[in-house]
Amino acid sequence: MPVIDIKATGEKINELRNRNGITVKDIQVFMGFASPYPVYKWINGKNLPTLDNLLALAELFGVKMDDIVVARKL
């Protein structure tokens, strides 16, 4: 059964962010967050974005949601 690899997904978000020249502050502003902490939690593999936030990240990065989420098998 596949599950989301939280750490690898965070690394993927960070990779896409860097590839697109987007800062954590840029994501914070785009998402309308009061602080950057949610973004850092994603990048550091502590939390996953909600589906709405994942959809917004996909749009920001110009990719599909599937290109952000990293799955692994149990």
Summary of the structure (lengths in Angstrom):
residues: 74
radius of gyration: 11.6
end to end distance: 5.8
largest distance: 36.4
contacts: 195
relative contact order: 0.27
helix: 58%
strand: 8%
